[in-house]
């Protein structure tokens, strides 16, 4: 659904890193061609094998990038937070999407045609370097995550996922509750484990007074111990 532009923050706030690298003329081109769309909770933004068309930037809400695995089991690759860019790697690689994306909660997203982005990159070394850094950072995170999700034990993987959520979305006003509410299935998918293992490990963390649970809310009681578990795996 097209968002009411009067209710959406300005492009300079939505895409600050790119906006600051553009000339006034380039900003005008971006503004004219940008679409701002709203997605309901769980609504699909793009699917695997679709042809990439746009650079996407999350303005408000939360988005998950995931991939369907063996037997239809979904694996969450990463979570997107506001002002992060996504959906553009496949275009630069000249291939279809190898992942899918959906709104984890109601989300407002900027869509900028990749053809325009490509033209701007060809004429702006600074913008080109920006995307090189973004892709390099994402690759480094992905490399580290592959090792962690395959070599760490269940406790370490779940602890790492909780730390990841804290660092991505922060804590609520109480300074303890993680500001995102994942189902046990989503938390298991993020941690590369079965739902039953995620539930058991969460229960163990509760018994050890590391966290407290209230439905989907996770309150961190001992963040230092959580980080230690994540580190030692």
C-alpha positions in Angstrom: 0.0 0.0 0.0 1.3 3.5 -0.8 1.9 5.5 2.3 0.6 8.9 3.0 3.7 11.0 2.4 2.5 13.5 5.1 2.9 10.7 7.6 6.3 9.6 6.5 9.6 11.0 7.6 11.6 12.9 5.0 14.0 11.1 2.6 16.9 12.9 4.2 16.0 11.1 7.5 15.1 7.8 5.8 18.2 7.4 3.7 20.7 9.7 5.5 24.0 8.0 4.3 23.0 8.1 0.6 21.3 11.5 0.9 24.4 13.1 2.2 26.5 11.8 -0.7 24.2 13.3 -3.4 24.2 16.7 -5.2 21.0 18.7 -5.2 20.2 17.5 -8.7 20.7 13.9 -7.7 18.5 14.3 -4.7 15.8 15.7 -6.9 16.0 12.6 -9.1 15.8 10.3 -6.1 12.9 12.2 -4.6 10.9 12.0 -7.9 11.4 8.3 -8.4 11.2 7.1 -4.8 8.1 5.1 -3.8 7.1 4.8 -0.1 5.0 1.7 0.7 3.5 0.3 3.8 3.4 -3.4 4.6 1.3 -5.2 7.2 2.7 -7.6 9.7 3.9 -10.8 8.0 3.3 -9.3 4.5 5.9 -10.5 1.9 8.1 -7.7 0.5 9.9 -9.9 -2.0 10.3 -13.6 -2.7 13.1 -15.9 -3.7 13.7 -16.1 -7.4 12.1 -12.8 -8.1 14.0 -10.3 -10.2 15.4 -7.4 -8.1 14.2 -4.0 -9.2 14.7 -1.7 -6.2 17.0 -0.6 -3.4 15.0 -0.7 -0.3 15.4 1.2 2.9 13.4 0.6 6.0 11.9 3.8 7.4 9.8 2.4 10.2 9.2 -1.1 11.7 11.1 -4.3 11.4 11.8 -6.6 8.5 13.3 -10.1 8.4 15.4 -11.6 5.6 14.9 -15.4 5.4 15.4 -18.4 3.2 13.3 -21.5 2.9 15.4 -24.6 3.6 15.0 -28.3 3.5 11.5 -29.6 4.2 10.1 -26.1 4.1 12.0 -25.0 7.3 12.6 -21.3 7.2 16.0 -19.9 8.3 16.2 -16.2 9.3 19.3 -14.7 7.7 19.2 -11.3 9.3 16.8 -8.7 10.8 16.6 -5.2 9.3 16.3 -2.1 11.5 15.2 1.4 10.5 17.5 3.2 8.0 19.2 0.0 6.9 19.3 -0.8 3.2 18.5 -4.2 1.8 17.4 -6.0 -1.4 20.1 -4.6 -3.7 22.9 -7.2 -3.6 21.1 -9.5 -6.1 20.8 -6.6 -8.6 24.6 -5.9 -8.4 25.2 -9.6 -8.8 22.9 -9.8 -11.8 20.9 -12.6 -10.3 17.4 -13.3 -8.9 16.8 -13.0 -5.1 18.2 -15.9 -3.2 16.3 -14.9 -0.1 12.9 -13.5 0.7 11.8 -10.6 3.0 8.7 -9.9 5.0 7.5 -7.4 7.5 8.1 -8.7 11.0 5.7 -6.0 12.1 4.0 -3.1 10.3 6.7 -1.5 8.2 7.2 1.6 6.0 9.8 1.1 3.3 11.4 3.4 0.6 11.8 1.9 -2.8 14.4 3.5 -5.1 14.8 2.0 -8.6 18.1 0.2 -8.9 18.6 1.5 -12.5 18.8 5.0 -11.0 21.1 3.9 -8.2 23.4 2.2 -10.8 23.5 5.4 -12.9 24.4 7.4 -9.8 27.1 4.9 -8.7 28.7 5.1 -12.2 29.0 8.9 -11.8 29.8 9.1 -8.1 32.9 7.3 -6.7 31.8 8.2 -3.2 28.4 6.5 -3.7 30.2 3.5 -5.2 32.5 3.3 -2.2 29.5 3.5 0.1 28.0 0.4 -1.4 31.4 -1.4 -1.4 31.6 -0.8 2.3 28.0 -1.9 2.9 28.5 -5.1 1.0 31.8 -5.8 2.6 30.4 -5.3 6.1 27.4 -7.6 5.3 29.8 -10.2 3.9 31.9 -10.1 7.1 28.9 -10.4 9.3 27.6 -13.3 7.2 30.9 -15.1 7.3 31.1 -14.8 11.1 27.5 -15.9 11.5 28.0 -19.1 9.4 30.8 -20.1 11.7 28.8 -19.3 14.9 25.7 -21.1 13.8 27.5 -24.2 12.7 30.2 -24.5 15.5 28.6 -23.1 18.6 26.5 -25.3 20.9 22.7 -24.6 21.3 23.2 -22.4 24.4 25.8 -20.3 22.6 23.7 -19.9 19.5 20.6 -18.8 21.4 22.7 -16.4 23.6 24.2 -14.9 20.5 20.8 -14.4 18.9 19.6 -12.6 22.0 22.7 -10.3 22.1 22.1 -9.7 18.3 18.6 -8.5 19.1 19.7 -6.3 21.9 22.3 -4.6 19.7 19.9 -4.3 16.7 16.8 -3.1 18.5 17.9 -2.0 21.9 16.0 -2.3 25.2 12.7 -0.8 26.3 12.3 1.9 28.9 12.9 -0.6 31.7 16.4 -1.1 30.4 16.0 -4.8 30.3 13.2 -6.0 27.9 14.4 -6.5 24.4 12.5 -4.2 22.0 11.3 -6.9 19.6 8.9 -9.8 20.4 9.8 -13.0 18.5 7.8 -16.1 18.4 9.6 -19.2 19.6 9.6 -20.4 16.0 11.3 -17.2 14.8 13.8 -17.2 17.6 14.7 -20.8 16.7 15.0 -19.9 13.0 17.3 -17.1 13.9 19.4 -19.4 16.0 19.5 -22.4 13.6 17.8 -24.8 15.9 14.5 -26.6 16.4 11.7 -24.8 18.1 11.7 -27.4 20.9 15.4 -26.8 21.5 14.8 -23.1 21.6 12.0 -23.5 24.2 14.1 -25.8 26.4 17.1 -23.5 26.2 15.1 -20.4 27.1 13.7 -22.3 30.1 17.2 -23.1 31.2 18.2 -19.5 30.9 15.2 -18.6 33.1 16.2 -21.2 35.7 19.7 -19.7 35.7 18.2 -16.2 36.2 19.8 -15.0 33.0 16.5 -13.9 31.5 12.8 -13.7 32.4 9.9 -14.4 30.0 6.5 -12.8 29.7 4.8 -14.3 26.6 7.0 -13.1 23.7 8.7 -10.5 25.8 12.3 -11.4 26.9 13.7 -9.5 29.8 17.5 -9.7 30.2 18.5 -10.1 33.9 22.2 -10.9 33.5 23.5 -9.5 30.2 27.1 -10.1 31.2 26.5 -13.8 31.7 24.5 -13.9 28.4 27.4 -12.4 26.6 29.8 -14.9 28.2 27.7 -17.8 27.1 27.6 -16.4 23.6 31.4 -15.9 23.5 32.4 -19.4 24.7 29.7 -21.0 22.5 
